[in-house]
Amino acid sequence: MADRSNDDWLQTLSERPGEAQAEALQDLRDFLLRAVLVYISLHRGELTGWSRQAIHHLAEDLAQEALLDIRAHLDTFRGESKFTTWAYRFVINRAASELRRQRYQNQSLDRLRDEEPAVFQAVLGDKDKVDPEQLAERRYYLALLREIVETELSERQRAAFIGVHWQGRSMDDVAAGLGLTRNALYKLLHDARKRLRARLQARHLSEGDILAAFQD
């Protein structure tokens, strides 16, 4: 990477596109990529199971996103540190945020796996207060639902569906746990319910049939 002063960086990145700017952008992108790869290597625990190629793709995405952030905030650079030190914070902040998201998501899915049996059991209600015939019907439908949820939904759809509909967690809590926006969670739930309905219809059942079995 060429040795540039703070003023050189600002002037070159701010001027009209040309060979000098392209070279500066490439140098800065390479610097950000090296920085984020080092950072990620020190926090590999959050990316357990990721291939080397997947990690490199993530690093490239983070470097590119940070580069766009830097160019959008050039007017905020006050020259109180080296330009590269200032730029470094952009990519590290992005990397730290992404690793937190991955950790939260992994914990959320792990918690789902641990709690899932208890969730299904709780749906049965108080067995001592339910008619044996109705309890048998509930168990049948619950086993059917569990089979569909476990075999037909993706892991993220399962986490969203169980978290919102059976654990009663808020949309914001589930969205944060899966690293999704609220709108993305709505879409995930919509797709999960659509698949669930299709599998029930294939068995000549509806959501209403199942809900009726759990009404006291």
Secondary structure, DSSP 8 states (H G I E B T S, - for coil): -----HHHHHHHHHS-SSHHHHHHHHHHHHHHHHHHHHHHHTTGGGGTT--HHHHHHHHHHHHHHHHHHHHHTGGG--SSS-HHHHHHHHHHHHHHHHHHHHHHHHHHHHHHHHHHHHHHHHHT--GGGS-HHHHHHHHHHHHHHHHHHHHHS-HHHHHHHIIIIIS---HHHHHHHHT--HHHHHHHHHHHHHHHHHHHHTTT--HHHHHHHT--
